[in-house]
Amino acid sequence: MTLVDSSVWIDYFRGVTSPETDKLDALLSTEALLTGDLIVAEVLQGFSAESEFNTARQLMTTHLSVASLVGPDNAVQAARNYRALRAQGVTIRKTIDTLIATYCIENGVSLLFSDRDFNPFVDYLGLRSAALDD
């Protein structure tokens, strides 16, 4: 199972061509994808036109499985992961990214992302990058 981060969805909906959006395009026709409640919020808040908002909402909430990414256990483990990375000299800029990465690590889900904040989770904590899966 692959969870797609908002960094990729935003580029995808904007029509940006990148290795990550190409991978998303390929995965949409071959694999059941997962998204998260926090990712849905991040992506949908960027739409100004109601019609585009509704199209994206429809895709993200009816064609994908939507996971709750926080919960008390994930929140505590995310704090542990943040602290472990700080001990390595790495500061993650966004708490949401820590929660997303931790969910993926704890649930054995690979993550498709283009946000550099996820790289330390791959390097130090075992996050599986969907871009590297092939």
Phi and psi in degrees as GROMACS dihedral restraints (atoms count N, CA, C in turn):
[ dihedral_restraints ]
;  ai    aj    ak    al  type     phi  dphi    fc
    3     4     5     6     1  -123.6    20    10
    4     5     6     7     1   131.9    20    10
    6     7     8     9     1  -101.2    20    10
    7     8     9    10     1   134.2    20    10
    9    10    11    12     1  -105.7    20    10
   10    11    12    13     1   123.9    20    10
   12    13    14    15     1   -75.3    20    10
   13    14    15    16     1   157.7    20    10
   15    16    17    18     1   -59.4    20    10
   16    17    18    19     1   -30.8    20    10
   18    19    20    21     1   -58.3    20    10
   19    20    21    22     1   -35.3    20    10
   21    22    23    24     1   -81.6    20    10
   22    23    24    25     1   -44.0    20    10
   24    25    26    27     1   -58.7    20    10
   25    26    27    28     1   -42.9    20    10
   27    28    29    30     1   -61.3    20    10
   28    29    30    31     1   -46.8    20    10
   30    31    32    33     1   -61.8    20    10
   31    32    33    34     1   -40.8    20    10
   33    34    35    36     1   -60.6    20    10
   34    35    36    37     1   -49.1    20    10
   36    37    38    39     1   -68.0    20    10
   37    38    39    40     1   -24.2    20    10
   39    40    41    42     1   -84.7    20    10
   40    41    42    43     1    -5.5    20    10
   42    43    44    45     1    80.5    20    10
   43    44    45    46     1    18.9    20    10
   45    46    47    48     1   -75.6    20    10
   46    47    48    49     1   132.3    20    10
   48    49    50    51     1   -96.5    20    10
   49    50    51    52     1   124.5    20    10
   51    52    53    54     1  -152.7    20    10
   52    53    54    55     1   166.8    20    10
   54    55    56    57     1   -56.9    20    10
   55    56    57    58     1   -35.0    20    10
   57    58    59    60     1   -71.6    20    10
   58    59    60    61     1   -41.9    20    10
   60    61    62    63     1   -71.5    20    10
   61    62    63    64     1   -33.0    20    10
   63    64    65    66     1   -63.7    20    10
   64    65    66    67     1   -41.8    20    10
   66    67    68    69     1   -63.9    20    10
   67    68    69    70     1   -43.3    20    10
   69    70    71    72     1   -59.4    20    10
   70    71    72    73     1   -45.5    20    10
   72    73    74    75     1   -58.3    20    10
   73    74    75    76     1   -43.3    20    10
   75    76    77    78     1   -66.5    20    10
   76    77    78    79     1   -42.1    20    10
   78    79    80    81     1   -67.3    20    10
   79    80    81    82     1   -33.0    20    10
   81    82    83    84     1   -58.9    20    10
   82    83    84    85     1   -28.9    20    10
   84    85    86    87     1   -99.3    20    10
   85    86    87    88     1    -3.8    20    10
   87    88    89    90     1  -126.4    20    10
   88    89    90    91     1   -14.5    20    10
   90    91    92    93     1  -142.1    20    10
   91    92    93    94     1   147.3    20    10
   93    94    95    96     1   -75.3    20    10
   94    95    96    97     1   121.2    20    10
   96    97    98    99     1  -100.8    20    10
   97    98    99   100     1   157.0    20    10
   99   100   101   102     1  -117.4    20    10
  100   101   102   103     1   142.5    20    10
  102   103   104   105     1  -129.5    20    10
  103   104   105   106     1   175.9    20    10
  105   106   107   108     1  -127.5    20    10
  106   107   108   109     1   158.6    20    10
  108   109   110   111     1   -57.1    20    10
  109   110   111   112     1   -41.1    20    10
  111   112   113   114     1   -67.0    20    10
  112   113   114   115     1   -35.9    20    10
  114   115   116   117     1   -69.1    20    10
  115   116   117   118     1   -42.0    20    10
  117   118   119   120     1   -57.3    20    10
  118   119   120   121     1   -45.6    20    10
  120   121   122   123     1   -62.7    20    10
  121   122   123   124     1   -44.7    20    10
  123   124   125   126     1   -61.4    20    10
  124   125   126   127     1   -43.5    20    10
  126   127   128   129     1   -70.9    20    10
  127   128   129   130     1   -49.6    20    10
  129   130   131   132     1   -67.3    20    10
  130   131   132   133     1   -29.5    20    10
  132   133   134   135     1   -66.8    20    10
  133   134   135   136     1   -14.5    20    10
  135   136   137   138     1   -85.5    20    10
  136   137   138   139     1    -8.7    20    10
  138   139   140   141     1   -86.8    20    10
  139   140   141   142     1   130.1    20    10
  141   142   143   144     1   -94.0    20    10
  142   143   144   145     1   -34.1    20    10
  144   145   146   147     1   -84.6    20    10
  145   146   147   148     1   131.5    20    10
  147   148   149   150     1   -60.5    20    10
  148   149   150   151     1   -38.3    20    10
  150   151   152   153     1   -65.5    20    10
  151   152   153   154     1   -41.5    20    10
  153   154   155   156     1   -67.5    20    10
  154   155   156   157     1   -40.9    20    10
  156   157   158   159     1   -56.2    20    10
  157   158   159   160     1   -47.5    20    10
  159   160   161   162     1   -66.8    20    10
  160   161   162   163     1   -38.4    20    10
  162   163   164   165     1   -62.8    20    10
  163   164   165   166     1   -47.4    20    10
  165   166   167   168     1   -65.9    20    10
  166   167   168   169     1   -41.5    20    10
  168   169   170   171     1   -60.3    20    10
  169   170   171   172     1   -44.6    20    10
  171   172   173   174     1   -59.6    20    10
  172   173   174   175     1   -47.9    20    10
  174   175   176   177     1   -62.2    20    10
  175   176   177   178     1   -47.5    20    10
  177   178   179   180     1   -75.1    20    10
  178   179   180   181     1   -26.7    20    10
  180   181   182   183     1  -106.6    20    10
  181   182   183   184     1   -12.5    20    10
  183   184   185   186     1  -115.9    20    10
  184   185   186   187     1   -24.7    20    10
  186   187   188   189     1  -101.9    20    10
  187   188   189   190     1    -6.6    20    10
  189   190   191   192     1  -126.1    20    10
  190   191   192   193     1   152.6    20    10
  192   193   194   195     1   -77.0    20    10
  193   194   195   196     1   135.2    20    10
  195   196   197   198     1  -111.8    20    10
  196   197   198   199     1   118.6    20    10
  198   199   200   201     1   -99.5    20    10
  199   200   201   202     1   147.6    20    10
  201   202   203   204     1   -81.0    20    10
  202   203   204   205     1   116.4    20    10
  204   205   206   207     1   -89.4    20    10
  205   206   207   208     1    -9.1    20    10
  207   208   209   210     1  -103.5    20    10
  208   209   210   211     1  -102.5    20    10
  210   211   212   213     1    69.8    20    10
  211   212   213   214     1   155.9    20    10
  213   214   215   216     1   -62.1    20    10
  214   215   216   217     1   -41.6    20    10
  216   217   218   219     1   -65.4    20    10
  217   218   219   220     1   -44.1    20    10
  219   220   221   222     1   -67.0    20    10
  220   221   222   223     1   -35.3    20    10
  222   223   224   225     1   -62.0    20    10
  223   224   225   226     1   -44.8    20    10
  225   226   227   228     1   -66.8    20    10
  226   227   228   229     1   -44.2    20    10
  228   229   230   231     1   -66.1    20    10
  229   230   231   232     1   -35.6    20    10
  231   232   233   234     1   -62.2    20    10
  232   233   234   235     1   -40.5    20    10
  234   235   236   237     1   -63.2    20    10
  235   236   237   238     1   -40.8    20    10
  237   238   239   240     1   -61.6    20    10
  238   239   240   241     1   -44.0    20    10
  240   241   242   243     1   -64.4    20    10
  241   242   243   244     1   -41.8    20    10
  243   244   245   246     1   -58.3    20    10
  244   245   246   247     1   -46.6    20    10
  246   247   248   249     1   -65.2    20    10
  247   248   249   250     1   -37.9    20    10
  249   250   251   252     1   -64.1    20    10
  250   251   252   253     1   -40.2    20    10
  252   253   254   255     1   -69.5    20    10
  253   254   255   256     1   -38.3    20    10
  255   256   257   258     1   -59.2    20    10
  256   257   258   259     1   -39.6    20    10
  258   259   260   261     1   -63.8    20    10
  259   260   261   262     1   -24.1    20    10
  261   262   263   264     1   -87.8    20    10
  262   263   264   265     1    -0.5    20    10
  264   265   266   267     1    87.6    20    10
  265   266   267   268     1    15.1    20    10
  267   268   269   270     1  -110.5    20    10
  268   269   270   271     1   128.8    20    10
  270   271   272   273     1  -111.8    20    10
  271   272   273   274     1   121.8    20    10
  273   274   275   276     1   -84.6    20    10
  274   275   276   277     1   132.5    20    10
  276   277   278   279     1   -76.6    20    10
  277   278   279   280     1   -27.7    20    10
  279   280   281   282     1  -129.3    20    10
  280   281   282   283     1   127.5    20    10
  282   283   284   285     1   -58.7    20    10
  283   284   285   286     1   -37.6    20    10
  285   286   287   288     1   -58.7    20    10
  286   287   288   289     1   -39.8    20    10
  288   289   290   291     1   -64.5    20    10
  289   290   291   292     1   -37.3    20    10
  291   292   293   294     1   -64.6    20    10
  292   293   294   295     1   -41.4    20    10
  294   295   296   297     1   -65.1    20    10
  295   296   297   298     1   -42.9    20    10
  297   298   299   300     1   -64.3    20    10
  298   299   300   301     1   -50.1    20    10
  300   301   302   303     1   -60.4    20    10
  301   302   303   304     1   -42.4    20    10
  303   304   305   306     1   -64.4    20    10
  304   305   306   307     1   -42.6    20    10
  306   307   308   309     1   -55.9    20    10
  307   308   309   310     1   -47.5    20    10
  309   310   311   312     1   -63.4    20    10
  310   311   312   313     1   -44.7    20    10
  312   313   314   315     1   -60.8    20    10
  313   314   315   316     1   -49.0    20    10
  315   316   317   318     1   -68.3    20    10
  316   317   318   319     1   -25.3    20    10
  318   319   320   321     1  -109.1    20    10
  319   320   321   322     1     6.8    20    10
  321   322   323   324     1    63.9    20    10
  322   323   324   325     1    34.2    20    10
  324   325   326   327     1  -105.3    20    10
  325   326   327   328     1   134.5    20    10
  327   328   329   330     1   -81.0    20    10
  328   329   330   331     1   154.7    20    10
  330   331   332   333     1  -120.3    20    10
  331   332   333   334     1   127.9    20    10
  333   334   335   336     1   -97.2    20    10
  334   335   336   337     1   118.6    20    10
  336   337   338   339     1  -146.7    20    10
  337   338   339   340     1   160.3    20    10
  339   340   341   342     1  -128.1    20    10
  340   341   342   343     1     7.6    20    10
  342   343   344   345     1   -90.4    20    10
  343   344   345   346     1   121.5    20    10
  345   346   347   348     1   -62.4    20    10
  346   347   348   349     1   -18.2    20    10
  348   349   350   351     1   -63.5    20    10
  349   350   351   352     1   -18.1    20    10
  351   352   353   354     1   -83.5    20    10
  352   353   354   355     1   -19.4    20    10
  354   355   356   357     1   -55.8    20    10
  355   356   357   358     1   -43.3    20    10
  357   358   359   360     1   -62.5    20    10
  358   359   360   361     1   -29.6    20    10
  360   361   362   363     1   -67.1    20    10
  361   362   363   364     1   -35.0    20    10
  363   364   365   366     1   -69.6    20    10
  364   365   366   367     1   -48.2    20    10
  366   367   368   369     1   -67.2    20    10
  367   368   369   370     1   -38.9    20    10
  369   370   371   372     1  -112.8    20    10
  370   371   372   373     1   -25.2    20    10
  372   373   374   375     1  -120.4    20    10
  373   374   375   376     1     3.5    20    10
  375   376   377   378     1    86.3    20    10
  376   377   378   379     1    13.5    20    10
  378   379   380   381     1   -61.2    20    10
  379   380   381   382     1   133.4    20    10
  381   382   383   384     1   -89.1    20    10
  382   383   384   385     1   122.7    20    10
  384   385   386   387     1   -87.5    20    10
  385   386   387   388     1   123.6    20    10
  387   388   389   390     1   -65.4    20    10
  388   389   390   391     1   -25.2    20    10
  390   391   392   393     1   -66.9    20    10
  391   392   393   394     1   -26.1    20    10
  393   394   395   396     1   -92.1    20    10
  394   395   396   397     1   -13.3    20    10
  396   397   398   399     1   -78.2    20    10
  397   398   399   400     1   124.3    20    10
